[in-house]
Amino acid sequence: MISSPPALQLYTLREVLPTGRTEVLGRVAEFGYGAVEPYDVRTDPEQLRADLDQAGLAVCSVHANVLGEDDEVLLRGVRAVGGGTVIVPWAPPERYADAEAIASLAKDLNEAAIKAADHGLRLGYHNHDFELSSTVGGRPGLEVLAAALDPAVILEVDTYWAAVGGQDVPALLGRLGDRVRYLHVKDGPAVSREDDMVAVGSGRMPVADILAACPSAEWHVVELDRCATDMLTAVGDSLAWLAEHDLARPVHRGSGA
């Protein structure tokens, strides 16, 4: 079931945004994306909010590492740009070395969730490949982490990195259950972290099966970390493929949008 408009992680366009952010965001809106997931709310979040408003784009969530000493600055930035959910985008691999290390990370995330709530925000965590390739007691590290998290902390599962980490992604999503509220949707060879990605629908990922396996997802967020082809073209092609297969409903804007 499609419950939200398609979203785009702005990290995908990090190389072209500096060339003209308002124009690039306008292109994203023209493709039919309804929302974006910013990754930098430290640098002038108020202007970013204004640029997004001009393009008619909402904020589905924000990536910000609020586990450090500058957490208050980042949390204020999330609010300024219009976000309601802040997602920790990264924890170093050594935090998955063993059960004790994962428990320590869970403690930090649970404490960060309390701080986020003080700002009216929900906290989430986003994975890479090593959280799934590392195991503790025969279970992937991400599942061990999920079991130790406070129920208030949600997950944003990066489906591509989960596949690179050796997981059957639909099965993983089934085990994680309704803890998962966001999915990063991307495509490519799904073999190693060095591979270039491709427009969604052009690679090896079973995208339709993945989306169907996670009915709890509030947002499907397209992201391409890197791409061998023109990135903006791939961003548009990704949404076009999702729409063609009834996996997304693009936002149709009038000429004045």
C-alpha positions as CSV (number, residue, x, y, z in Angstrom):
1,M,0.0,0.0,0.0
2,I,1.4,3.4,-1.0
3,S,0.8,5.8,1.9
4,S,3.2,8.6,1.3
5,P,4.5,10.5,-1.7
6,P,7.9,9.4,-3.0
7,A,10.9,11.0,-1.3
8,L,14.6,11.5,-2.2
9,Q,17.6,11.5,0.0
10,L,19.4,14.8,-0.9
11,Y,22.8,13.1,-0.4
12,T,22.2,11.6,-3.8
13,L,22.6,15.1,-5.3
14,R,25.4,16.4,-3.1
15,E,27.6,17.1,-6.2
16,V,25.1,19.1,-8.1
17,L,23.3,21.0,-5.3
18,P,26.1,23.5,-4.9
19,T,25.8,24.5,-8.6
20,G,22.3,25.9,-8.0
21,R,20.2,24.5,-5.2
22,T,16.9,26.1,-6.1
23,E,17.1,24.8,-9.7
24,V,18.1,21.3,-8.7
25,L,15.3,21.1,-6.1
26,G,12.9,22.4,-8.8
27,R,13.9,19.5,-11.0
28,V,13.3,17.0,-8.2
29,A,9.8,18.4,-7.8
30,E,9.2,18.3,-11.5
31,F,10.1,14.5,-11.5
32,G,7.2,14.1,-9.0
33,Y,9.0,13.7,-5.7
34,G,6.9,15.0,-2.8
35,A,9.5,15.1,-0.1
36,V,13.2,15.0,0.6
37,E,15.5,13.8,3.3
38,P,18.2,16.4,4.0
39,Y,21.6,15.4,5.3
40,D,23.0,18.9,6.3
41,V,21.1,21.0,8.7
42,R,24.1,22.6,10.2
43,T,24.6,25.0,7.3
44,D,21.8,27.6,7.2
45,P,18.8,25.3,7.7
46,E,16.4,28.3,7.5
47,Q,17.5,29.0,3.9
48,L,17.2,25.3,3.0
49,R,13.6,25.3,4.4
50,A,12.8,28.4,2.2
51,D,14.3,26.7,-0.9
52,L,12.3,23.5,-0.2
53,D,9.1,25.5,0.3
54,Q,9.7,27.3,-3.0
55,A,10.0,24.0,-4.7
56,G,7.0,22.6,-3.0
57,L,8.9,19.8,-1.3
58,A,8.3,18.5,2.2
59,V,10.8,17.0,4.6
60,C,10.1,13.4,5.5
61,S,13.1,13.1,7.9
62,V,16.6,14.3,8.3
63,H,20.0,12.6,8.6
64,A,22.1,14.0,11.4
65,N,24.5,12.3,13.7
66,V,23.1,13.5,17.0
67,L,25.3,11.1,19.1
68,G,28.1,13.8,19.4
69,E,28.7,16.9,21.4
70,D,26.9,19.1,18.9
71,D,23.6,17.3,19.2
72,E,21.7,20.4,20.3
73,V,22.8,22.3,17.2
74,L,21.8,19.5,14.9
75,L,18.4,19.0,16.7
76,R,17.6,22.7,16.3
77,G,18.6,22.4,12.7
78,V,16.2,19.5,12.1
79,R,13.4,21.6,13.6
80,A,14.4,24.6,11.5
81,V,14.2,22.7,8.2
82,G,10.8,21.3,9.1
83,G,11.7,17.7,10.1
84,G,9.9,15.6,12.6
85,T,12.2,12.6,12.6
86,V,16.0,12.7,12.9
87,I,17.9,9.6,11.8
88,V,21.4,8.8,12.9
89,P,23.1,7.9,9.5
90,W,26.2,6.1,10.7
91,A,27.9,4.3,13.6
92,P,31.4,3.0,13.2
93,P,31.8,-0.8,12.6
94,E,33.6,-1.3,15.9
95,R,30.3,-0.6,17.6
96,Y,29.2,-4.0,16.2
97,A,32.3,-5.9,17.4
98,D,30.4,-7.9,20.0
99,A,27.3,-7.9,22.2
100,E,28.7,-5.5,24.7
101,A,29.6,-3.0,21.9
102,I,26.1,-3.2,20.5
103,A,24.5,-2.8,23.9
104,S,26.6,0.4,24.4
105,L,25.4,1.8,21.0
106,A,21.8,1.0,21.9
107,K,22.2,2.9,25.2
108,D,23.5,5.9,23.4
109,L,20.6,5.8,20.9
110,N,18.1,5.4,23.6
111,E,19.5,8.4,25.4
112,A,19.6,10.4,22.2
113,A,15.9,9.6,21.6
114,I,15.1,11.3,24.9
115,K,16.9,14.4,23.9
116,A,15.3,14.3,20.5
117,A,11.9,14.1,22.1
118,D,12.6,17.2,24.1
119,H,12.8,18.9,20.8
120,G,9.6,17.3,19.6
121,L,11.4,14.9,17.4
122,R,11.5,11.1,16.8
123,L,14.8,9.3,16.5
124,G,15.8,6.6,14.0
125,Y,18.9,4.7,12.9
126,H,20.1,4.0,9.4
127,N,22.2,1.0,8.5
128,H,25.1,0.3,6.1
129,D,26.4,-3.2,5.2
130,F,28.5,-4.1,8.2
131,E,25.5,-4.1,10.6
132,L,24.2,-7.1,8.6
133,S,27.4,-8.9,7.7
134,S,28.5,-8.9,11.4
135,T,26.8,-11.4,13.6
136,V,26.4,-11.9,17.4
137,G,25.1,-15.2,18.6
138,G,24.3,-16.1,15.0
139,R,22.1,-13.0,14.5
140,P,22.9,-10.0,12.3
141,G,24.1,-7.0,14.4
142,L,21.2,-4.8,13.3
143,E,18.7,-7.3,14.7
144,V,20.6,-7.5,18.0
145,L,20.6,-3.7,18.1
146,A,16.9,-3.5,17.4
147,A,16.1,-5.9,20.3
148,A,18.0,-3.6,22.7
149,L,16.5,-0.3,21.5
150,D,13.7,1.5,23.3
151,P,10.4,1.2,21.3
152,A,10.5,4.9,20.6
153,V,13.6,4.4,18.4
154,I,12.7,3.5,14.8
155,L,14.8,2.0,12.0
156,E,15.4,3.2,8.5
157,V,16.6,0.1,6.6
158,D,18.9,0.8,3.7
159,T,17.7,-2.1,1.6
160,Y,20.7,-2.1,-0.8
161,W,23.3,-2.1,2.0
162,A,21.4,-4.9,3.7
163,A,21.7,-6.9,0.5
164,V,25.4,-6.2,0.2
165,G,25.7,-7.3,3.8
166,G,24.5,-10.7,2.7
167,Q,20.8,-10.6,3.7
168,D,17.7,-11.7,2.0
169,V,16.1,-8.3,2.4
170,P,12.4,-9.2,2.4
171,A,13.1,-11.9,5.1
172,L,15.1,-9.4,7.1
173,L,12.3,-6.9,7.0
174,G,9.9,-9.5,8.1
175,R,12.0,-10.3,11.2
176,L,12.4,-6.6,12.1
177,G,8.7,-6.0,11.8
178,D,7.0,-2.7,12.5
179,R,10.2,-1.2,14.0
180,V,11.0,-0.3,10.4
181,R,9.3,3.0,9.4
182,Y,11.6,4.1,6.5
183,L,13.1,2.3,3.6
184,H,16.0,3.5,1.5
185,V,15.3,2.3,-2.0
186,K,18.3,1.9,-4.3
187,D,19.5,-0.5,-6.9
188,G,22.7,-1.9,-8.4
189,P,24.8,-5.0,-8.5
190,A,24.4,-5.4,-4.7
191,V,27.7,-7.3,-4.5
192,S,30.2,-5.0,-2.9
193,R,30.3,-1.5,-1.4
194,E,32.6,-0.3,-4.3
195,D,30.0,-1.0,-7.1
196,D,28.3,1.9,-8.8
197,M,24.6,2.1,-8.4
198,V,22.0,2.4,-11.1
199,A,18.5,3.9,-11.4
200,V,15.9,1.9,-9.3
201,G,14.6,-0.9,-11.5
202,S,17.8,-1.3,-13.5
203,G,19.7,-3.5,-11.1
204,R,19.5,-6.7,-9.3
205,M,17.4,-5.6,-6.3
206,P,13.9,-7.2,-6.0
207,V,12.4,-3.8,-5.3
208,A,8.7,-4.8,-5.5
209,D,9.2,-7.8,-3.1
210,I,11.1,-5.6,-0.7
211,L,8.5,-2.9,-0.5
212,A,5.7,-5.5,-0.1
213,A,7.6,-7.0,2.8
214,C,7.4,-3.9,4.9
215,P,3.9,-2.6,5.3
216,S,5.0,-0.6,8.3
217,A,7.1,1.8,6.2
218,E,5.8,5.3,6.3
219,W,8.2,6.5,3.6
220,H,10.1,5.0,0.7
221,V,13.2,7.2,0.2
222,V,15.1,6.8,-3.1
223,E,18.9,7.2,-2.7
224,L,21.9,6.6,-4.9
225,D,25.2,6.9,-3.2
226,R,27.0,7.2,-6.5
227,C,26.1,6.4,-10.1
228,A,28.0,5.8,-13.3
229,T,25.4,7.7,-15.3
230,D,24.1,11.3,-14.9
231,M,22.7,11.4,-11.4
232,L,19.7,13.7,-12.0
233,T,18.6,11.5,-14.9
234,A,18.9,8.4,-12.7
235,V,16.8,10.2,-10.0
236,G,14.1,10.9,-12.5
237,D,14.3,7.4,-14.0
238,S,14.0,5.8,-10.6
239,L,10.7,7.4,-9.8
240,A,9.4,6.8,-13.3
241,W,10.1,3.1,-12.9
242,L,8.5,3.0,-9.4
243,A,5.4,4.7,-10.8
244,E,5.2,2.5,-13.8
245,H,5.1,-0.6,-11.5
246,D,2.5,1.0,-9.2
247,L,5.1,1.3,-6.4
248,A,4.9,5.1,-6.1
249,R,2.5,7.9,-6.9
250,P,4.4,10.9,-8.2
251,V,3.1,14.3,-7.2
252,H,1.6,16.1,-10.1
253,R,2.2,19.8,-9.9
254,G,0.7,22.6,-12.0
255,S,2.9,25.1,-13.8
256,G,2.7,27.4,-10.8
257,A,4.1,24.9,-8.3
